[in-house]
């Protein structure tokens, strides 16, 4: 099952704010940073650690 990245980010952000209750700006920074890292030159290096 393939889930679009934007949908996964939306769900993770929503659950993070509802369950953990951190500041909304912190969730936005983490999600945006993760999204930008996924398209960067560091993506292959990150991919090896995730697998």
VOZA-498445 format. One record per residue (C-alpha): residue in one letter; x, y, z. Coordinates in steps of 0.05 Angstrom, whole numbers, plus 32768, in hexadecimal, padded with zeros to 4 digits. Example, Ala and Ser with C-alpha at 12.3 -4.5 7.8 and 13.67 -1.06 7.14 Angstrom:
A80F67FA6809C
S81117FEB808F
//
This chain:
X800080008000
X801D80427FEB
X800980818010
X801880C67FF3
X804C80EC801B
X801E81278026
X7FE880FB8044
X801980D88072
X8034811C8089
X7FEE81358096
X7FDB80F980C0
X801B80FA80E8
X8014814480F5
X7FCC813E810B
X7FDA81038139
X801881258155
X7FF281638168
X7FB6813E8185
X7FDC810981AC
X801C812A81C3
X8005817281C6
X8046819481B1
X804581DA8195
X802881DB814F
X806482008134
X809181C7814A
X806881948124
X806881C080E7
X80B481C880E9
X80C0817D80F2
X8091816B80B9
X80AB819F808A
X80F3818C809A
X80E48143808D
X80C28153804C
X80FD817D8035
X812F8148804A
X810981148022
X8118813A7FE2
X815F814D7FF3
X81A2812E7FE1
X81A1810E8027
X816680E28015
X819080A58000
X81B780A98041
X817880AF806B
X815980768044
X819080468058
X8184805580A1
X8138804E809C
X813C800A807A
//
